Amino acid sequence: MRVAYCEQDKWQFDPRYTQGQCPICGWAPAGAPSAPRWLALANRVDWELLALFLFADALIVLGLVVAHGAGLLPVR
């Protein structure tokens, strides 16, 4: 099934790109493909914020490496 038609909304959509549901009302046609659980979970993650935190962590580690190499950190 490539194209489904929602009678309630008078809307034609492709269930492959809408996780098997009508994008307006959520109606799911019989036999429509559904998204795997990992894809539904991946769509909920804010990847830009996660990348920002990872970038900040990498900068902190890089700063510590440079500070250690310059002798700015106390030696134990």
C-alpha positions in Angstrom: 0.0 0.0 0.0 1.7 3.2 -1.1 -1.1 5.8 -0.7 -3.8 5.9 1.9 -6.8 8.2 2.1 -8.3 9.4 5.3 -12.0 9.9 5.0 -12.3 12.0 8.1 -9.8 14.6 6.9 -10.2 14.1 3.2 -6.4 13.8 3.1 -4.2 11.5 0.9 -0.9 10.5 2.5 1.9 7.9 2.3 1.9 5.8 5.5 5.6 5.0 5.0 6.6 8.6 5.8 4.1 9.2 8.6 4.8 6.2 10.8 1.7 4.4 9.5 -0.8 7.0 10.7 -2.7 9.9 9.2 -0.6 13.0 10.1 -3.7 15.1 11.0 -5.9 12.8 13.0 -3.8 9.7 13.7 -6.0 7.2 11.9 -4.1 4.1 10.9 -5.2 2.2 7.8 -5.3 -1.6 7.9 -2.0 -3.1 6.8 -0.1 0.1 6.9 3.6 -0.2 7.8 4.5 1.0 11.3 7.9 2.4 12.3 10.2 0.2 14.3 10.5 1.1 18.0 14.1 2.3 17.7 13.0 4.9 15.0 10.2 6.2 17.2 12.7 6.6 20.1 15.3 8.2 17.8 12.7 10.8 16.7 12.1 11.8 20.3 15.8 12.6 21.0 16.9 16.2 20.6 20.1 15.4 18.6 21.3 19.0 18.4 21.3 19.4 22.1 23.0 16.1 22.6 25.7 17.1 20.1 26.1 20.5 21.9 26.8 18.7 25.2 29.2 16.3 23.6 31.0 19.2 21.9 31.3 21.0 25.3 32.6 17.9 27.0 35.2 17.5 24.2 36.3 21.2 24.6 36.7 20.7 28.4 38.8 17.6 27.9 40.9 19.4 25.3 41.4 22.3 27.7 42.6 20.0 30.4 45.0 18.3 28.1 46.5 21.7 27.0 46.6 22.9 30.6 48.4 19.7 31.7 50.9 20.1 28.8 51.6 23.7 29.7 52.2 22.8 33.3 49.2 24.8 34.6 47.8 21.9 36.6 49.2 21.1 40.0 51.4 18.0 40.1 50.5 15.3 42.7 
